[in-house]
Amino acid sequence: MQKPRITTAATVLASLLALAACGTEKAGDRPGSDTLAPDVPVTGVHWSFDSVTVAGKTTPAPAGAHVEIGKDGRAKGNSGCNHFGAAVAVNGDTLTVSMAETTEMGCPADLAGFETTLHKAFSGPLKAKLDGDRLTLTAPDGRTTVALTSEPAAPLNGTTWTVDSLLSGESAASLPQGSEGKAHFVIDKNGKVRGSLGCNRFSTTAKVSGRTIDFGEITTTRMMCSGPEMKLETELYEVFGGSVTYELRHRGLSLTTPDGKGFAAVAKSPAAKS
């Protein structure tokens, strides 16, 4: 004969505590729970700004405009001319951006205009939508968006580098107005260098050893150039005329001579190749 089942007060109390625990358990605490969406994976990626749209008007981003968000919530980037720093908190599909600092280089009117627009749009709470390698950030008004694309690191050799600023010691200055985007070069895998100094085309050789590049004899075309282009060519000619120290940062490259003179360049986006 089966014995009657006896339920003690202790058993009842244990059952009630278990039910209470289930009732207060947060989504995501249980193995396999996916009630809460994970944070959008935006950290540790080099994001190039594509454009900013405000009130239906879209402004394309200049070459080199980018941002990188660290896992510690610190973001560093370039808004097309000046560098900036920001704090970014990621919570689910929302990024909250707080601008912290920016350099104050003099910029051409078009770059200065984009920077102003970007800094206003890339601020506060922004809804993030990730589609492959493209990221869209939308402000609460629904009419302000920032479009970005993730890009891989660029190698020294085989990349088209576009000069975007001049260096002097620890300082950086914008290019002479009217010469922006005209100077570029490629160092191929065999060490041959070809490109433009801003007006005239040039060629030379490059021998890379550690963090040093030794350029060979430089040859150029003999076209007449405007004042800003000629000023830029003079600066670049001196850099390509001897030994320099180079620094490669993801999609950025700087070349400096022993006296601290030099330039910074950005990798041409694969999407922009002709």
N, C-alpha and C positions, 0 to 999 in steps of 0.2 A: 504493500500500500504506500502510495506516494505521500511524503510528509508535507504538511501545510507550509506554505512560504511565509516566513516571518520578516516583516519590514521594521527595522528599529528606527528610533528617532535620529540616531547618528547617520543612518543610510539616507533618510529623507533630507536631512540637512546638507549632506554632501551633494545630493542630486540638485537641490536648489542653488547651491553655490556654483555648480557646474553650469546650470542654465543661465545664471546671472553673468558668469564670465563670458558665455557665448553671446549674450545680448550686448555686452559692452565692447566686444572685440572689434578693433578697427580693421577696415578693409586694407588688405596688404600685409596684415600680421600673419595670416594663415598661409601655409605653403601652397603655392599654385594660385593664390588669389591675384587677380589682375583688375580688380575694381578701380584702383587708382592708376591713372596713366603715368608712366615714368617720365622723368625730365627729358625734354628734347635734347638730343646729343649735339650740342653746339660748342662744347669746350674742346680745347686742344686741336682746333681746326683753323687754318688760314682762310678767312672769309674775305673775298674781294667785293667791294661795293659795286653794284651794277648801276643802280639808279635810285633816286628818291622821288616819290610822288606826293605832292601836296595840293589838295583841292583840285584834283584832275590834271595838274600840270606835272609832267615827268621830266626830271633833269638827269641826264646821263652822268655817271661818275667819271672823273678824270683817271688816267692811268696811275696805278700805284695806290689808289685809295683802298684801304683794307682795315681789318680788325682781327685780333686774335684774343680769345677769351680763355684765360687759364682756369684750371680746376679750383684755384683759390678765390675765384670771383673777380680777379683783376684782369682788366682788358687793356690792351695797348694797340694803337693803330695809327693810321695816317689818313687824313681827310682830303688828300689831294695836294696839299702844300705843307700844312703844319701837322706835327705829331700830336697825339692826344692820349690821355689815360682816363679810364673810367672804372667804376665798380658795377658788376653785373650779377644780379641774383636770378637764378633759374629755378622756377617752381612749376613743374608740370609743363604746360605749353606757353607759359608766360615768362618773359624776360623783363626785369626791371633794371633800367640803365640809369646810372647817376654819373654824369660827367665830372671828372675830378680836376684835370689840368690839361693845358694845351700850350704848345710853343707859340711864339708870336712873330714869326717871320713875315715880312712883307710879301703879299701874294698878288698876282695879276687879278684883275676884276672878276674874270669868270671863275677862277679857282676860289677866290674869297667868297663869291656868291654861293658856290656849291657848299663850301664849308659851313656857312651860316645856316643854310637849309638843312644840311645833314645833322648838325649839332642840335637843332630844334626837333627834328624827326626822330633821331636816335637817342631818345631820352624818355624816362618814365616807364610805365608798364606797356609792354608790347606783346601782342599775341604772335606766336611763332608757328609757321607752317613749313614743314620740311618736305620737299619733293625731290628725291634723288640727291643731287649735289646743289640744289637751289633752295635758298632759305628766304622766306618773305616775313617781314615783321610789320604788323599792323597796329596803329595807335587806336585808343578807345573811340576816336571819332569816326573810324572806319574809312576815312578818306586820305589818311596819311600812311604811306607804306615805304619801307626800305627793302630793296631787293639785293640779295647777295648770292655769290656762288663760291663754293669751296674749291680751292685749287691746290694741287700738290706742290711740293718744293721744286724749285728749278735748279738744275745742275749748272755749274760754271760753264762747261763746254756745251756748245750746241744751242744755247739759249740766246734769243735776241734781247739784248739789254738796252733799255731806253734811258738816257740820262735825264734825271729829274731835279737835281739840285747840286750846288757847288759847295765844297767843304773847305774849311779853314780851321785847323785845330779841332776844337770841340764844337765849333759853330757851323751851321748850315744856312745857305742862302738860296733863294729862288733863282732860276735862270734869268738872263737878260730878257726883258719883255719882248716878245716877238720871236723868240728862239725856242720856245717850249715844244717838246715832242719831236724835234728835228734831228737830234744827235742820238745815234744808236750804233751798236756793234755786235758782232758775233765772234766768239773764239771757238773754232772747230776742234775736233778731237785730235787733229794733227798739229795744233798750235798756230794755225794761220788765223789772222785777225782781219776782218773786213767790216766796213761800216761807213757812217757819215759823221763828220765833226760838227754838223749843223748846217753846212752848205756844201763844202767839198767832201768828196768821198776819199777814204784813206784805206791803206792796208799796211800791215806789219806782221811780226811774229811774236808769239808769247811762249816763254818757258816758265812753267809753274813748278815751284819747289816749296813745299810747306805752305806758308801763308804769303809767299812772295811771288810776284810775277815780274820777270825780266822781259821787257819789250825790245824788239830789234829795231832796225832802221825803218823809219816811217816814210811812206810815199803818199802823196795826195794829188788830187786834180787841181786845176788852177782857175776855178771859176771866181768871178767877182761876187762878194757877199755884202749884205747889208750890215750896218753898224752892230746891232745886237748879235747877229750870227757870227760876225768876225770876232767880236769880243769873246763869245763862247768858244769858238775854234781855238783862239789863242790859249785859253785856259786848258782845254782838253789836249791840245798838242803837247803841252808841257808834261801832262800826266802820262801820255803814251810815248814819251820820249826817253824813258829809262826804266829804273826799278821802282816798283810800288808794293805796298802791302795791301792785300785784299781781305775783305770780310764778307762772307756769304751768309745771309739770314733769310732762309726760306725762299722768298721771291724778291729779295733785295740784295744788292751788291754795292760795296763801296771800295774805291781805289784811292789810296793816299800815298803821296811822295814822302821822302824822309823829312821834309820841312813842314809836313802837315797839310799841304795843299792837295786837293783831289775832288772827287765827285761821287755822288750816289746815283744808282740806276735801279730800275725795276724791270722785272721780267715781263715780256709781252705776253698777254693772255693768249692761250691756244685758240680761243674763240675769235680773237682779233686777227688771226693770221690770214693773209690774203692768198 
